[in-house]
Amino acid sequence: MSTMTSAVDQKLDYLKLLVTELQNQNPLEPMEQKDMAAQLAQFSQLELTEEMNGNISTMNETMESMNTSFAGAMVMAKWDYARSMLGKDIQFYDEQSGGNLVGHVQRVSFSDGQLVLDTVVSADGVNQTMFNVKLDQVKGVQL
């Protein structure tokens, strides 16, 4: 089983190692300043990288939240648009007949995660046919 070491633990380990190295160095041959500067620069780079990763994570969370909010707003806008057609006649394209039909919207419902207008079409004034019309099939609304 492997265990992941947190970034904070890695930083503390690094600092302990650096302090131990400084305490135990040969006084006649001390650590060169350029080596010390390089190690401190690496440590600073590690901190900046961690901060940048944290900022990217925060940005991703914000974007995800915005996408969820936007998607919810779009569903509500479509719902309001569909409700505005209740009791009205709409023109829509019917794939089976290959043409546009006019029908009266009686109900708004959901089918397969999409808003559907339950629409009655009366060709001869007597016989009625029910159509489930998706919003993208609507060509116009008659007022």
Helices and strands as residue ranges (DSSP letters): H 7-23, H 33-84, E 89-94, E 99-111, E 114-122, E 128-134, G 135-137, E 138-142
